[in-house]
Amino acid sequence: MTRVAAIDCGTNSIRLLVADADPATGELVDLDRRMTIVRLGQGVDRTGRLAPEALERTFAACREYAAIIKEHGAERLRFVATSASRDAENRDEFVRGVLDILGVEPEVITGDQEAGFSFTGATKELAGSDHLDKPYLVVDIGGGSTEFVVGDDQVRGARSVDVGCVRMTERHLVRDGAVTDPPTEEQIAAVRADIERALDLAEESVPLREARTLVGLAGSVTTVSAIAQELPEYDSQRIHHSRVPRQKVREITEWLLHSTHAERAAVPSMHPGRVDVIAAGALVLLSIMNRTGAEEVVVSEHDILDGIAWSLA
């Protein structure tokens, strides 16, 4: 066993996994897995820069994570940063802050690298399943971007496109500095059009429709599953490897798009940091299912974070 620590810093959240990894058996035993909503990508689509308050929220989470990593005695640490920090002009400020706190330099990875980590993390434990047909289409719907990966035992094609729950919300669903409550039909149509253009781009290099099983990752997808199951609270064990039919995703998405902030916040499994962006994330998922013809999505709690951990093992 090798004790490793992996950090995934995205547009909306920063997540930590400390685990014991055994490459011989393919087993990854969680010691600590947690997520903090920091909204690092706040305003990046509009300004091209990381906001000072967003950086401070992220650095505060890094200080908390540093203490946890030290407590568990992890032998190796890898910090991966994705969409927001790829796009920002002042990403050097972000890199210096992380290096000072954690002692490692964040790797600002490409969309293709992000896709590869996501595929490994999501499918490594599915390899022995007799109930899921290959090839898989792994879809990681993040805050700033969505990664598409098609593969079976290895990746056949991957593409990252700039549609995510935060980016779509900030680009189309905000008026006068606040999220429209609920959005207008014109705003929803603009989000749909942006997503469809992104799917066209993804299909240029990834055979989306050849996949036999759709595997969905990240908070937008797991929250849709929690709502579908009417969970009294967020429950990772019940969400992991749950299956949500397309019709159910459609019903939930329509409700989210036409609900108020208060109605979404009242959902017991909803993280407060997702209330304003979940509708756009659910619409990305539904659009992918419509495009590919997938009748259901297999929901995975294991994703890029697990892929990063395996890269250290």
LINTALIN-V46026 format. One line per field, one symbol per residue. ss: DSSP state (a for helix, b for strand, c for the rest). A space follows every 50 residues. Layout:
ss: ???
This chain:
ss: cbbbbbbbbcccbbbbbbbbbbccccbbbbbbbbbbbccccccaaaaccc caaaaaaaaaaaaaaaaaaaaacccbbbbbbcaaaaacccaaaaaaaaaa aaccccbbccaaaaaaaaaaaaaaaacccccccccbbbbbbccccbbbbb bcccbbbbbbbcccaaaaaaaacbbccbbcccccaaaaaaaaaaaaaaaa aaaaaccaaaccbbbbbcaaaaaaaaaacccccccaaaacccbbbaaaaa aaaaaaacccaaaaaccccccaaacccaaaaaaaaaaaaaaacccbbbbc cccaaaaaaaaac
